[in-house]
Amino acid sequence: MQDIWGGKRYNSLNYFLRNKFGEKVFKISLDAGFSCPNRDGTISTGGCIFCSARGSGDFAGNRKFSISSQFKDIKAMMNKKWAKGKYIAYFQAYTNTYAPVEVLKKLYEEALGEENVVGIAIATRPDCLNDEVISLLEEINKKTYVWVELGLQTSKDATAKIINRGYNLETFEKAIFKLRSKGIDVVIHTIFGLPKENEEDMLNTIRYVSNLDIQGIKFHLLHLMKDTPLVKLYERGDLKFLTMDNYVDLIAQSIAMLPRNVVIHRLTGDAPRDLLIEPMWSLKKWEVLNTIDSYLEKENLYQGLYHSTNSL
């Protein structure tokens, strides 16, 4: 199966982008200065209980600077390690469709105007995709490559309430339908290790998404970070963290359950070292990734193995 994805047992983002654009493609993570309806009182003021003060954009650019300035600064840092490549402008921090459409258009076009940008990625909420926004994304998608990221995290309603997600599965599914009806790729986020969830709950989320019309997925491990509402659960003793072995096994099973055409954008997330409380093993990112590869090889697992519509 490795021959399908350039030596990997899954359809990685690196492999997908190299095939699509013919060379290495890098993401430039940007903070456009948006807010979130789950923070400003429209839905809630607390936000999702795991979300950091920077709206999950801890490694994005500095919102004090323009999109072009952020882009050039991050690109210059990347060029020290990789001499050349193409770029995806990644609007990462907070909710990146939560503004008037004319504001969105200006910011997106500013990013797309940078040299060697071949696409745009937009992280947002499924309840922040009105018809005007969808039309704008459709317009951009006709000119360049677009994917939209939606944070599902879990398919379990009880967990969604605990984490203060703020929308139901019907809203999530409607957003996917609206985006796909315009030919826009959808990437969804899941988190393993959420409060009160067991391993079967986590795998049920993957069973759920494996039957949706999505084009990509990001796997995350729950990170407990300082100054997040999640800390209160931790202090009450209501959080049980996955071990690295637990996580590797769950990821391997999930990979086998996904359709082969779904692009795996990441197998584990990052948290700033100075903010992370638990699990500390997650800081060893390359060790985690290498262990996943080894586990897949050892158990002869590969993407699509357990997905019913796949055939060799």
HELIX and SHEET records of a PDB file:
HELIX    1   1 GLN A    2  TRP A    5  5                                   4    
HELIX    2   2 LEU A   13  PHE A   21  1                                   9    
HELIX    3   3 ILE A   67  ASN A   79  1                                  13    
HELIX    4   4 VAL A  101  LEU A  112  1                                  12    
HELIX    5   5 ASP A  131  ASN A  141  1                                  11    
HELIX    6   6 ASP A  157  ILE A  162  1                                   6    
HELIX    7   7 LEU A  169  SER A  181  1                                  13    
HELIX    8   8 GLU A  199  VAL A  209  1                                  11    
HELIX    9   9 LEU A  230  GLU A  235  1                                   6    
HELIX   10  10 MET A  244  MET A  257  1                                  14    
HELIX   11  11 MET A  280  LEU A  283  5                                   4    
HELIX   12  12 LYS A  285  LYS A  298  1                                  14    
SHEET    1   A 7 VAL A  25  LEU A  30  0                                        
SHEET    2   A 7 LYS A  86  PHE A  91  1                                        
SHEET    3   A 7 VAL A 117  THR A 124  1                                        
SHEET    4   A 7 TYR A 145  GLN A 153  1                                        
SHEET    5   A 7 ASP A 185  PHE A 192  1                                        
SHEET    6   A 7 GLY A 216  LEU A 221  1                                        
SHEET    7   A 7 VAL A 263  ARG A 266  1                                        
SHEET    1   B 2 LEU A 224  MET A 225  0                                        
SHEET    2   B 2 LEU A 276  GLU A 278 -1                                        
END                                                                             
